[in-house]
Amino acid sequence: MTILDRVLVLLGALVFAVFGFLLFFIAGGWDPSLALGDLVSTWATVSTVAPAVLGFAVLLLGIYLFFFALRGLPQERFVEQETSLGAVRISFRALERLVYKAVREQSGVRDLDISLKAAPEGLTISIGLEIHPDLNIPSVVEEVQRSITDYVLKTTGINVARIYVEVRRIARTEQAGA
């Protein structure tokens, strides 16, 4: 969901909330013709453009929310691997768990974030790491890359084209007695 989607859904929610409050008060015996009639007549005498613009904006918001609802949920992404008997589809979620397992087996890695992209030449993996202090970062990163490539190829048969590693944090050292 983009920021524009969130803003428009929020505006739609506010319009529906105001409408809901009006219906609630009408059900309680409030006569909207008195208050809203005065408001609309005052507003219409000041400007005929403002009610038209507001009405058009609410109409556009309603149309947008209608098509937003029809758009549906994003489909889960897969990597398809051909075999001699057919095709195997492996979800990105499953591949992320394999990468997670391969990385967590490496000493020196404390936490990670994973992002995957599929391409014809193979899988592109981006990971963000938190590693323990006092380690040689290039050697840890190289070992992580090698481990991921070997494990993913061994378990799925999918070639890993590239692995981008970003060391995002160095873990804090634990103080004795703290």
Order of alpha helices (4+ residues) and beta strands (2+ residues): alpha-alpha-alpha-beta-beta-alpha-beta-beta-alpha-beta
